[in-house]
Amino acid sequence: MIKVKEYERALKFVKGEFKAVLKAGRYFAKPLANVQFEIYDVRQLQLKSEHLDFIWRNRDWATDMEIVKVLEGERGILKINGRVERFLEPGIHAYWTVFEKVEIEIYKVSKVFVHADLENMSRRAEIFPDLEFFSLEDNKRALITVNGRFYDVFSASIFAFWKEGNKVEVESLSVDEVFINHSRMNDMLRSSSALVEKVDVNAGQIALVNIDGKLEHRFEEGRYAYWKNIRKVDVTIVDLRESTFEISGQEIMTEDKVSLRVNALVTYKVQDAVKAIQEFQDYQAALYKEAQMILRSAIGARDLDSLLSDKESLEQFVESSIKDAGLKMGLAVRSLGLKDIILPGDMKDILNRVTEARKVAEASYITRREETAAMRSQANTAKIMEQNPILLKLREIEMAEKVANNADITIIAGDKSVIDGMRSLA
């Protein structure tokens, strides 16, 4: 018989195999049953037994204790009532949990050590010899490389690495300069801690950077990065390439009260990016509205006939006006072209009839002009023949020849003229 007190626990072994943890009480074992008992004072938290490997194999029976096996390449952290007490080396470790709350956490030494109680642990660094602690000032960040390869960027004030197994290098970086100028910038952008923000500027673009509301940088094509949550950073990407927008379906009334629908195309590019961004919330929208107003003003000051007859003059005036307006916005307007001037349906019919009447009048005028010219030519010919009898005689012979060719007759010329002879035949 054995007696187990309130502050004790007994380990029961049958034929060398761990079978149970016995609480306070009296226990009997049959003679020759090959049963052994080991009694421990559980006020001593650590269970020190030469049979820990047997207990580990049958740990499902291990009540009132916390038992773990720390492998090679691992370390355990022992916490008693929430306080970190010590490291556990590789091996089997067991602690009684009857009167105290015991927790054991396992960490791999190949990884960065992360723990919620690092600050308190760093104050007792002497009992954690396997860790190397690092401390950062508020305006610093840590660039971590492990075995020569980028690992991460840290902002925590205190962090630690295992000394065993890896070559860890920590480079302290100041965040006083918001934008990063470092050979490992692209690696830092891959940081899991999301401390760095990238800015990509493509060909034909620039980036204007305001820091705390003040323009600080103008970046050309390339990749840039800055520290997040340090100062207020606003990045605006401006496209310097030629751009276009269409002004479509504008209902505009001419001076003579004819309603037209106008479509126009504006081509421009940014000339002064700082002015365009700082003075206008949306410079393209501002240019669009300005072009609208110029079109309305120009068309409203002209009647329909002048618009249709001199479209080129209208385009030149509007383009010149929008170019002047664009310069004030920091924009260089390349062109403004009138794509369409669309008339109402009834006005189209009227203009078609006017055009038709104009063409008929032009045709009639041409006919009359040709008839007048023919009569003037005949009068001139008659006058010349009257003054020159020989020409008249030749003309008579030509006429007689034409008559003879078209009739079966013979003409004999005498003293009288051929014409008189032909008259006598009649």
C-alpha beads as a LAMMPS data file, in Angstrom:
LAMMPS data file: protein, C-alpha beads

426 atoms
425 bonds

1 atom types
1 bond types

-500.0 500.0 xlo xhi
-500.0 500.0 ylo yhi
-500.0 500.0 zlo zhi

Masses

1 110.0

Atoms # bond

1 1 1 0.000 0.000 0.000
2 1 1 1.095 3.560 -0.734
3 1 1 -0.273 6.876 0.521
4 1 1 -0.252 9.952 -1.735
5 1 1 -0.597 13.317 0.017
6 1 1 -2.516 16.352 -1.289
7 1 1 0.652 18.050 -2.565
8 1 1 1.917 14.837 -4.161
9 1 1 1.315 12.762 -7.238
10 1 1 2.354 9.176 -7.885
11 1 1 3.469 7.750 -11.190
12 1 1 2.311 4.193 -11.710
13 1 1 4.389 1.817 -13.818
14 1 1 3.327 -1.708 -14.758
15 1 1 6.083 -3.965 -16.040
16 1 1 8.153 -0.856 -16.719
17 1 1 5.453 0.918 -18.760
18 1 1 3.968 4.188 -17.532
19 1 1 0.245 3.749 -16.914
20 1 1 -1.159 6.569 -14.788
21 1 1 -0.745 9.613 -12.559
22 1 1 -2.324 8.937 -9.167
23 1 1 -3.867 11.758 -7.161
24 1 1 -3.964 12.015 -3.346
25 1 1 -5.202 8.799 -1.651
26 1 1 -4.293 5.228 -0.679
27 1 1 -3.384 2.648 -3.311
28 1 1 -2.768 -1.090 -3.154
29 1 1 -0.893 -3.367 -5.504
30 1 1 -1.182 -7.126 -5.671
31 1 1 1.908 -9.009 -4.712
32 1 1 4.007 -10.139 -7.631
33 1 1 1.990 -7.823 -9.961
34 1 1 5.197 -6.096 -11.067
35 1 1 3.773 -2.638 -10.267
36 1 1 5.995 0.256 -9.236
37 1 1 5.133 3.704 -7.890
38 1 1 7.144 6.925 -7.907
39 1 1 5.894 9.683 -5.613
40 1 1 6.709 13.362 -6.363
41 1 1 6.110 16.617 -4.527
42 1 1 4.212 18.679 -7.117
43 1 1 5.226 21.889 -5.369
44 1 1 8.493 21.319 -7.155
45 1 1 7.244 22.217 -10.616
46 1 1 9.766 20.340 -12.691
47 1 1 9.330 16.595 -12.842
48 1 1 12.803 15.051 -12.765
49 1 1 12.550 11.375 -13.559
50 1 1 14.737 8.889 -15.346
51 1 1 11.565 7.540 -16.904
52 1 1 10.552 10.668 -18.831
53 1 1 10.856 8.827 -22.142
54 1 1 8.335 6.202 -20.918
55 1 1 5.959 8.945 -19.783
56 1 1 6.326 10.720 -23.158
57 1 1 5.432 7.557 -25.077
58 1 1 2.228 7.170 -22.996
59 1 1 1.578 10.886 -22.520
60 1 1 -2.180 10.418 -22.950
61 1 1 -2.084 9.097 -19.352
62 1 1 -0.006 12.031 -18.139
63 1 1 -2.600 14.073 -16.255
64 1 1 -1.785 17.035 -13.989
65 1 1 1.363 17.782 -15.954
66 1 1 2.614 19.529 -19.106
67 1 1 5.074 17.370 -21.012
68 1 1 6.786 18.242 -24.320
69 1 1 9.618 16.999 -26.468
70 1 1 11.897 19.688 -27.876
71 1 1 13.623 18.491 -31.047
72 1 1 17.019 19.432 -32.428
73 1 1 16.789 22.821 -34.146
74 1 1 14.087 23.865 -31.678
75 1 1 13.885 25.649 -28.358
76 1 1 11.090 25.711 -25.814
77 1 1 9.967 28.663 -23.722
78 1 1 8.624 27.884 -20.278
79 1 1 5.881 30.221 -19.048
80 1 1 4.594 29.966 -15.485
81 1 1 1.403 31.877 -14.752
82 1 1 1.947 33.832 -17.977
83 1 1 5.522 34.910 -17.159
84 1 1 8.390 33.735 -19.342
85 1 1 10.868 31.941 -17.086
86 1 1 13.468 30.148 -19.159
87 1 1 14.453 28.362 -22.347
88 1 1 14.210 24.610 -22.729
89 1 1 16.959 22.832 -24.632
90 1 1 16.281 19.837 -26.918
91 1 1 14.937 16.891 -24.911
92 1 1 11.844 15.839 -22.930
93 1 1 10.579 18.256 -20.285
94 1 1 7.714 17.799 -17.825
95 1 1 6.192 20.222 -15.287
96 1 1 3.417 19.751 -12.789
97 1 1 0.273 21.854 -13.347
98 1 1 -1.505 21.104 -10.070
99 1 1 -0.885 24.462 -8.370
100 1 1 0.504 26.622 -11.193
101 1 1 -0.453 27.379 -14.771
102 1 1 2.333 26.015 -16.944
103 1 1 2.697 26.650 -20.686
104 1 1 5.490 25.501 -22.990
105 1 1 5.910 27.079 -26.436
106 1 1 8.086 25.526 -29.137
107 1 1 10.111 27.679 -31.583
108 1 1 12.328 26.758 -34.520
109 1 1 15.739 28.396 -34.352
110 1 1 15.796 28.707 -38.165
111 1 1 13.158 31.447 -37.983
112 1 1 12.998 34.932 -36.523
113 1 1 11.992 34.874 -32.887
114 1 1 8.662 36.624 -32.399
115 1 1 7.124 36.845 -28.957
116 1 1 4.592 39.103 -27.274
117 1 1 6.785 39.490 -24.161
118 1 1 10.013 40.426 -25.932
119 1 1 10.441 43.680 -24.034
120 1 1 10.441 41.930 -20.640
121 1 1 12.644 39.155 -21.985
122 1 1 15.212 41.676 -23.234
123 1 1 15.521 43.053 -19.699
124 1 1 16.536 39.566 -18.556
125 1 1 18.719 38.742 -21.548
126 1 1 21.167 36.823 -19.339
127 1 1 18.689 33.959 -18.891
128 1 1 18.059 33.772 -22.648
129 1 1 21.582 33.185 -23.960
130 1 1 20.362 31.674 -27.222
131 1 1 18.785 34.968 -28.329
132 1 1 20.364 38.129 -29.678
133 1 1 18.218 41.154 -28.933
134 1 1 18.029 44.326 -31.044
135 1 1 16.501 47.671 -30.148
136 1 1 15.341 50.363 -32.608
137 1 1 14.755 54.064 -32.091
138 1 1 11.433 55.541 -33.188
139 1 1 12.900 57.074 -36.355
140 1 1 14.646 53.871 -37.427
141 1 1 13.776 50.765 -39.398
142 1 1 15.770 47.536 -39.517
143 1 1 16.747 45.837 -42.767
144 1 1 17.242 42.156 -41.925
145 1 1 19.378 39.766 -43.974
146 1 1 19.749 36.106 -43.057
147 1 1 22.720 34.255 -44.504
148 1 1 23.255 37.135 -46.936
149 1 1 19.682 37.073 -48.274
150 1 1 16.982 39.658 -47.666
151 1 1 14.588 38.579 -44.936
152 1 1 12.338 41.482 -43.950
153 1 1 12.047 45.068 -42.727
154 1 1 11.167 45.560 -39.074
155 1 1 9.736 48.565 -37.292
156 1 1 9.317 47.053 -33.826
157 1 1 11.325 48.751 -31.096
158 1 1 12.666 45.379 -29.868
159 1 1 13.150 42.133 -31.776
160 1 1 15.373 39.079 -31.466
161 1 1 17.060 36.349 -33.487
162 1 1 18.373 32.954 -32.553
163 1 1 22.148 32.888 -32.440
164 1 1 22.309 29.295 -33.564
165 1 1 22.228 28.190 -37.198
166 1 1 22.015 31.479 -39.133
167 1 1 24.131 34.500 -39.863
168 1 1 21.821 37.416 -39.163
169 1 1 22.742 40.978 -40.133
170 1 1 20.713 44.005 -39.080
171 1 1 21.109 47.339 -40.887
172 1 1 19.560 50.348 -39.205
173 1 1 17.844 52.745 -41.629
174 1 1 16.667 56.267 -40.843
175 1 1 13.154 57.280 -41.880
176 1 1 13.894 61.000 -41.551
177 1 1 14.249 61.011 -45.347
178 1 1 10.868 59.730 -46.511
179 1 1 11.977 58.377 -49.887
180 1 1 14.306 55.394 -49.850
181 1 1 17.672 55.433 -51.570
182 1 1 19.031 51.919 -51.019
183 1 1 20.430 49.132 -53.182
184 1 1 17.899 46.690 -51.700
185 1 1 14.878 48.904 -52.370
186 1 1 13.150 46.284 -54.553
187 1 1 13.702 43.653 -51.855
188 1 1 12.234 45.993 -49.268
189 1 1 9.098 46.348 -51.399
190 1 1 8.534 42.620 -50.870
191 1 1 8.502 43.073 -47.119
192 1 1 5.687 41.239 -45.362
193 1 1 5.444 44.040 -42.818
194 1 1 4.006 46.504 -45.393
195 1 1 6.231 49.355 -44.231
196 1 1 7.211 50.483 -47.734
197 1 1 5.061 51.880 -50.571
198 1 1 6.188 51.896 -54.202
199 1 1 5.746 54.505 -56.930
200 1 1 6.109 53.351 -60.543
201 1 1 6.554 56.072 -63.182
202 1 1 6.193 54.806 -66.751
203 1 1 7.656 56.226 -69.950
204 1 1 6.005 59.525 -70.883
205 1 1 4.972 60.221 -67.288
206 1 1 6.250 62.161 -64.299
207 1 1 5.344 61.896 -60.620
208 1 1 4.725 64.980 -58.484
209 1 1 5.194 64.234 -54.791
210 1 1 3.690 66.399 -52.056
211 1 1 4.937 65.749 -48.524
212 1 1 2.829 67.262 -45.750
213 1 1 1.080 69.382 -48.386
214 1 1 4.260 70.795 -49.941
215 1 1 5.686 69.844 -53.334
216 1 1 8.999 68.109 -52.588
217 1 1 9.888 65.894 -55.551
218 1 1 9.399 65.594 -59.298
219 1 1 10.322 62.083 -60.477
220 1 1 10.977 60.984 -64.043
221 1 1 10.541 57.445 -65.422
222 1 1 11.569 54.752 -62.928
223 1 1 10.631 53.020 -59.669
224 1 1 10.693 54.756 -56.296
225 1 1 9.723 53.810 -52.738
226 1 1 8.929 55.626 -49.518
227 1 1 8.324 54.793 -45.868
228 1 1 4.645 54.529 -45.021
229 1 1 2.980 56.208 -42.060
230 1 1 5.908 58.565 -41.404
231 1 1 4.627 61.734 -43.075
232 1 1 1.647 62.524 -45.289
233 1 1 2.719 61.601 -48.826
234 1 1 0.551 62.338 -51.891
235 1 1 1.778 61.116 -55.278
236 1 1 0.202 62.342 -58.524
237 1 1 1.147 60.658 -61.798
238 1 1 0.973 63.081 -64.755
239 1 1 0.935 61.784 -68.335
240 1 1 3.027 64.048 -70.574
241 1 1 2.026 62.297 -73.780
242 1 1 -0.389 63.838 -76.272
243 1 1 -4.012 63.293 -75.270
244 1 1 -7.371 63.916 -76.916
245 1 1 -10.950 64.337 -75.843
246 1 1 -14.144 64.805 -77.824
247 1 1 -16.766 67.485 -77.315
248 1 1 -19.867 65.837 -78.697
249 1 1 -23.520 66.721 -79.134
250 1 1 -23.244 70.411 -78.211
251 1 1 -26.543 72.187 -78.911
252 1 1 -25.576 75.757 -79.930
253 1 1 -27.698 78.569 -81.410
254 1 1 -26.284 80.835 -84.124
255 1 1 -26.715 84.596 -84.259
256 1 1 -29.710 84.174 -86.603
257 1 1 -31.379 81.767 -84.146
258 1 1 -30.618 78.492 -85.932
259 1 1 -29.972 75.603 -83.540
260 1 1 -26.952 73.482 -84.490
261 1 1 -25.385 70.348 -83.052
262 1 1 -21.583 70.524 -83.032
263 1 1 -18.931 67.831 -82.468
264 1 1 -15.286 68.816 -81.953
265 1 1 -11.998 67.071 -81.144
266 1 1 -9.336 68.665 -78.918
267 1 1 -5.713 67.466 -78.870
268 1 1 -3.399 68.667 -76.088
269 1 1 -0.492 67.734 -73.825
270 1 1 0.662 68.844 -70.391
271 1 1 3.322 71.543 -70.633
272 1 1 3.587 72.739 -67.027
273 1 1 2.656 69.804 -64.785
274 1 1 3.025 71.733 -61.537
275 1 1 0.601 74.466 -62.636
276 1 1 -1.880 71.945 -64.072
277 1 1 -1.958 69.879 -60.869
278 1 1 -1.733 72.602 -58.237
279 1 1 -4.210 75.055 -59.766
280 1 1 -6.818 72.615 -61.081
281 1 1 -8.438 69.642 -59.439
282 1 1 -8.996 68.089 -62.888
283 1 1 -7.176 69.960 -65.633
284 1 1 -8.754 67.962 -68.477
285 1 1 -12.264 68.702 -67.199
286 1 1 -11.331 72.386 -66.902
287 1 1 -10.027 72.441 -70.488
288 1 1 -13.183 70.674 -71.668
289 1 1 -15.425 73.311 -70.096
290 1 1 -13.279 76.114 -71.498
291 1 1 -13.513 74.627 -74.999
292 1 1 -17.298 74.368 -74.622
293 1 1 -17.620 78.031 -73.710
294 1 1 -15.349 79.169 -76.560
295 1 1 -17.339 77.120 -79.093
296 1 1 -20.648 78.524 -77.862
297 1 1 -19.354 82.081 -77.914
298 1 1 -17.819 81.793 -81.403
299 1 1 -20.805 80.100 -83.043
300 1 1 -23.319 82.329 -81.261
301 1 1 -21.625 85.401 -82.768
302 1 1 -22.002 84.173 -86.387
303 1 1 -24.975 83.564 -88.631
304 1 1 -25.545 80.253 -90.377
305 1 1 -24.393 81.392 -93.814
306 1 1 -21.023 82.621 -92.547
307 1 1 -20.538 79.425 -90.559
308 1 1 -21.179 77.190 -93.540
309 1 1 -19.298 79.318 -96.028
310 1 1 -16.219 79.943 -93.868
311 1 1 -15.812 76.983 -91.514
312 1 1 -12.033 77.303 -91.672
313 1 1 -12.132 80.821 -90.233
314 1 1 -14.282 79.592 -87.332
315 1 1 -11.864 76.741 -86.603
316 1 1 -8.884 79.091 -86.617
317 1 1 -10.571 81.488 -84.196
318 1 1 -11.682 78.737 -81.811
319 1 1 -8.306 76.985 -81.919
320 1 1 -6.433 80.209 -81.199
321 1 1 -8.731 80.975 -78.267
322 1 1 -8.443 77.501 -76.702
323 1 1 -4.654 77.572 -77.087
324 1 1 -4.501 80.801 -75.084
325 1 1 -6.789 79.336 -72.423
326 1 1 -4.737 76.118 -72.281
327 1 1 -1.482 77.977 -71.640
328 1 1 -3.015 79.529 -68.527
329 1 1 -3.704 75.994 -67.291
330 1 1 -0.223 74.689 -68.051
331 1 1 -1.497 72.848 -71.135
332 1 1 -0.334 73.073 -74.744
333 1 1 -3.331 72.661 -77.065
334 1 1 -2.201 71.193 -80.375
335 1 1 -5.475 71.507 -82.263
336 1 1 -9.228 71.896 -82.062
337 1 1 -11.063 70.476 -85.052
338 1 1 -14.762 70.748 -85.850
339 1 1 -15.755 67.224 -86.785
340 1 1 -19.424 67.894 -87.540
341 1 1 -21.856 70.803 -87.807
342 1 1 -25.260 69.116 -87.861
343 1 1 -28.384 71.038 -88.966
344 1 1 -31.968 70.309 -87.891
345 1 1 -33.990 68.215 -90.368
346 1 1 -36.242 71.060 -91.644
347 1 1 -33.238 73.337 -92.091
348 1 1 -31.539 70.669 -94.203
349 1 1 -34.557 70.588 -96.561
350 1 1 -34.564 74.371 -96.901
351 1 1 -30.857 74.499 -97.653
352 1 1 -31.207 71.697 -100.198
353 1 1 -33.934 73.649 -102.032
354 1 1 -31.860 76.843 -101.900
355 1 1 -28.896 74.993 -103.328
356 1 1 -31.039 73.461 -106.075
357 1 1 -32.505 76.853 -107.032
358 1 1 -29.038 78.385 -107.045
359 1 1 -27.778 75.704 -109.426
360 1 1 -30.792 76.137 -111.764
361 1 1 -30.176 79.897 -111.854
362 1 1 -26.517 79.341 -112.571
363 1 1 -27.376 76.958 -115.447
364 1 1 -29.869 79.460 -116.946
365 1 1 -27.331 82.251 -116.739
366 1 1 -24.707 80.152 -118.490
367 1 1 -27.174 79.272 -121.305
368 1 1 -28.106 82.916 -121.877
369 1 1 -24.495 83.954 -121.822
370 1 1 -23.615 81.375 -124.488
371 1 1 -26.555 82.416 -126.727
372 1 1 -25.525 86.078 -126.476
373 1 1 -21.980 85.209 -127.362
374 1 1 -23.161 83.229 -130.426
375 1 1 -25.341 86.108 -131.670
376 1 1 -22.512 88.589 -131.163
377 1 1 -20.220 86.324 -133.179
378 1 1 -22.734 86.100 -136.062
379 1 1 -23.191 89.892 -136.127
380 1 1 -19.464 90.411 -136.295
381 1 1 -19.176 87.894 -139.148
382 1 1 -21.956 89.627 -141.162
383 1 1 -20.291 92.997 -140.691
384 1 1 -16.964 91.684 -141.958
385 1 1 -18.574 90.095 -145.045
386 1 1 -20.419 93.305 -145.810
387 1 1 -17.168 95.157 -145.945
388 1 1 -15.355 92.426 -147.929
389 1 1 -17.251 91.066 -151.052
390 1 1 -14.650 88.403 -151.729
391 1 1 -15.229 86.806 -148.298
392 1 1 -18.960 86.922 -148.965
393 1 1 -18.416 85.204 -152.321
394 1 1 -16.361 82.457 -150.624
395 1 1 -19.051 82.016 -148.019
396 1 1 -21.686 81.653 -150.762
397 1 1 -19.592 78.993 -152.499
398 1 1 -19.255 77.060 -149.178
399 1 1 -23.012 77.115 -148.696
400 1 1 -23.641 76.018 -152.287
401 1 1 -21.192 73.187 -151.842
402 1 1 -23.033 71.995 -148.735
403 1 1 -26.368 72.142 -150.584
404 1 1 -24.960 70.263 -153.577
405 1 1 -23.596 67.552 -151.338
406 1 1 -27.037 66.933 -149.880
407 1 1 -29.083 67.080 -153.141
408 1 1 -28.920 65.719 -156.707
409 1 1 -28.524 69.075 -158.461
410 1 1 -25.945 70.899 -160.535
411 1 1 -25.183 74.547 -159.859
412 1 1 -23.824 76.768 -162.686
413 1 1 -22.528 80.142 -161.524
414 1 1 -23.068 83.155 -163.786
415 1 1 -22.718 86.907 -163.418
416 1 1 -25.179 87.037 -160.544
417 1 1 -24.280 85.827 -157.146
418 1 1 -24.810 82.224 -156.252
419 1 1 -27.374 83.205 -153.652
420 1 1 -29.453 85.147 -156.179
421 1 1 -29.342 82.201 -158.544
422 1 1 -30.561 79.856 -155.831
423 1 1 -33.379 82.266 -155.015
424 1 1 -34.530 82.241 -158.667
425 1 1 -34.780 78.471 -158.512
426 1 1 -37.278 78.820 -155.769

Bonds

1 1 1 2
2 1 2 3
3 1 3 4
4 1 4 5
5 1 5 6
6 1 6 7
7 1 7 8
8 1 8 9
9 1 9 10
10 1 10 11
11 1 11 12
12 1 12 13
13 1 13 14
14 1 14 15
15 1 15 16
16 1 16 17
17 1 17 18
18 1 18 19
19 1 19 20
20 1 20 21
21 1 21 22
22 1 22 23
23 1 23 24
24 1 24 25
25 1 25 26
26 1 26 27
27 1 27 28
28 1 28 29
29 1 29 30
30 1 30 31
31 1 31 32
32 1 32 33
33 1 33 34
34 1 34 35
35 1 35 36
36 1 36 37
37 1 37 38
38 1 38 39
39 1 39 40
40 1 40 41
41 1 41 42
42 1 42 43
43 1 43 44
44 1 44 45
45 1 45 46
46 1 46 47
47 1 47 48
48 1 48 49
49 1 49 50
50 1 50 51
51 1 51 52
52 1 52 53
53 1 53 54
54 1 54 55
55 1 55 56
56 1 56 57
57 1 57 58
58 1 58 59
59 1 59 60
60 1 60 61
61 1 61 62
62 1 62 63
63 1 63 64
64 1 64 65
65 1 65 66
66 1 66 67
67 1 67 68
68 1 68 69
69 1 69 70
70 1 70 71
71 1 71 72
72 1 72 73
73 1 73 74
74 1 74 75
75 1 75 76
76 1 76 77
77 1 77 78
78 1 78 79
79 1 79 80
80 1 80 81
81 1 81 82
82 1 82 83
83 1 83 84
84 1 84 85
85 1 85 86
86 1 86 87
87 1 87 88
88 1 88 89
89 1 89 90
90 1 90 91
91 1 91 92
92 1 92 93
93 1 93 94
94 1 94 95
95 1 95 96
96 1 96 97
97 1 97 98
98 1 98 99
99 1 99 100
100 1 100 101
101 1 101 102
102 1 102 103
103 1 103 104
104 1 104 105
105 1 105 106
106 1 106 107
107 1 107 108
108 1 108 109
109 1 109 110
110 1 110 111
111 1 111 112
112 1 112 113
113 1 113 114
114 1 114 115
115 1 115 116
116 1 116 117
117 1 117 118
118 1 118 119
119 1 119 120
120 1 120 121
121 1 121 122
122 1 122 123
123 1 123 124
124 1 124 125
125 1 125 126
126 1 126 127
127 1 127 128
128 1 128 129
129 1 129 130
130 1 130 131
131 1 131 132
132 1 132 133
133 1 133 134
134 1 134 135
135 1 135 136
136 1 136 137
137 1 137 138
138 1 138 139
139 1 139 140
140 1 140 141
141 1 141 142
142 1 142 143
143 1 143 144
144 1 144 145
145 1 145 146
146 1 146 147
147 1 147 148
148 1 148 149
149 1 149 150
150 1 150 151
151 1 151 152
152 1 152 153
153 1 153 154
154 1 154 155
155 1 155 156
156 1 156 157
157 1 157 158
158 1 158 159
159 1 159 160
160 1 160 161
161 1 161 162
162 1 162 163
163 1 163 164
164 1 164 165
165 1 165 166
166 1 166 167
167 1 167 168
168 1 168 169
169 1 169 170
170 1 170 171
171 1 171 172
172 1 172 173
173 1 173 174
174 1 174 175
175 1 175 176
176 1 176 177
177 1 177 178
178 1 178 179
179 1 179 180
180 1 180 181
181 1 181 182
182 1 182 183
183 1 183 184
184 1 184 185
185 1 185 186
186 1 186 187
187 1 187 188
188 1 188 189
189 1 189 190
190 1 190 191
191 1 191 192
192 1 192 193
193 1 193 194
194 1 194 195
195 1 195 196
196 1 196 197
197 1 197 198
198 1 198 199
199 1 199 200
200 1 200 201
201 1 201 202
202 1 202 203
203 1 203 204
204 1 204 205
205 1 205 206
206 1 206 207
207 1 207 208
208 1 208 209
209 1 209 210
210 1 210 211
211 1 211 212
212 1 212 213
213 1 213 214
214 1 214 215
215 1 215 216
216 1 216 217
217 1 217 218
218 1 218 219
219 1 219 220
220 1 220 221
221 1 221 222
222 1 222 223
223 1 223 224
224 1 224 225
225 1 225 226
226 1 226 227
227 1 227 228
228 1 228 229
229 1 229 230
230 1 230 231
231 1 231 232
232 1 232 233
233 1 233 234
234 1 234 235
235 1 235 236
236 1 236 237
237 1 237 238
238 1 238 239
239 1 239 240
240 1 240 241
241 1 241 242
242 1 242 243
243 1 243 244
244 1 244 245
245 1 245 246
246 1 246 247
247 1 247 248
248 1 248 249
249 1 249 250
250 1 250 251
251 1 251 252
252 1 252 253
253 1 253 254
254 1 254 255
255 1 255 256
256 1 256 257
257 1 257 258
258 1 258 259
259 1 259 260
260 1 260 261
261 1 261 262
262 1 262 263
263 1 263 264
264 1 264 265
265 1 265 266
266 1 266 267
267 1 267 268
268 1 268 269
269 1 269 270
270 1 270 271
271 1 271 272
272 1 272 273
273 1 273 274
274 1 274 275
275 1 275 276
276 1 276 277
277 1 277 278
278 1 278 279
279 1 279 280
280 1 280 281
281 1 281 282
282 1 282 283
283 1 283 284
284 1 284 285
285 1 285 286
286 1 286 287
287 1 287 288
288 1 288 289
289 1 289 290
290 1 290 291
291 1 291 292
292 1 292 293
293 1 293 294
294 1 294 295
295 1 295 296
296 1 296 297
297 1 297 298
298 1 298 299
299 1 299 300
300 1 300 301
301 1 301 302
302 1 302 303
303 1 303 304
304 1 304 305
305 1 305 306
306 1 306 307
307 1 307 308
308 1 308 309
309 1 309 310
310 1 310 311
311 1 311 312
312 1 312 313
313 1 313 314
314 1 314 315
315 1 315 316
316 1 316 317
317 1 317 318
318 1 318 319
319 1 319 320
320 1 320 321
321 1 321 322
322 1 322 323
323 1 323 324
324 1 324 325
325 1 325 326
326 1 326 327
327 1 327 328
328 1 328 329
329 1 329 330
330 1 330 331
331 1 331 332
332 1 332 333
333 1 333 334
334 1 334 335
335 1 335 336
336 1 336 337
337 1 337 338
338 1 338 339
339 1 339 340
340 1 340 341
341 1 341 342
342 1 342 343
343 1 343 344
344 1 344 345
345 1 345 346
346 1 346 347
347 1 347 348
348 1 348 349
349 1 349 350
350 1 350 351
351 1 351 352
352 1 352 353
353 1 353 354
354 1 354 355
355 1 355 356
356 1 356 357
357 1 357 358
358 1 358 359
359 1 359 360
360 1 360 361
361 1 361 362
362 1 362 363
363 1 363 364
364 1 364 365
365 1 365 366
366 1 366 367
367 1 367 368
368 1 368 369
369 1 369 370
370 1 370 371
371 1 371 372
372 1 372 373
373 1 373 374
374 1 374 375
375 1 375 376
376 1 376 377
377 1 377 378
378 1 378 379
379 1 379 380
380 1 380 381
381 1 381 382
382 1 382 383
383 1 383 384
384 1 384 385
385 1 385 386
386 1 386 387
387 1 387 388
388 1 388 389
389 1 389 390
390 1 390 391
391 1 391 392
392 1 392 393
393 1 393 394
394 1 394 395
395 1 395 396
396 1 396 397
397 1 397 398
398 1 398 399
399 1 399 400
400 1 400 401
401 1 401 402
402 1 402 403
403 1 403 404
404 1 404 405
405 1 405 406
406 1 406 407
407 1 407 408
408 1 408 409
409 1 409 410
410 1 410 411
411 1 411 412
412 1 412 413
413 1 413 414
414 1 414 415
415 1 415 416
416 1 416 417
417 1 417 418
418 1 418 419
419 1 419 420
420 1 420 421
421 1 421 422
422 1 422 423
423 1 423 424
424 1 424 425
425 1 425 426
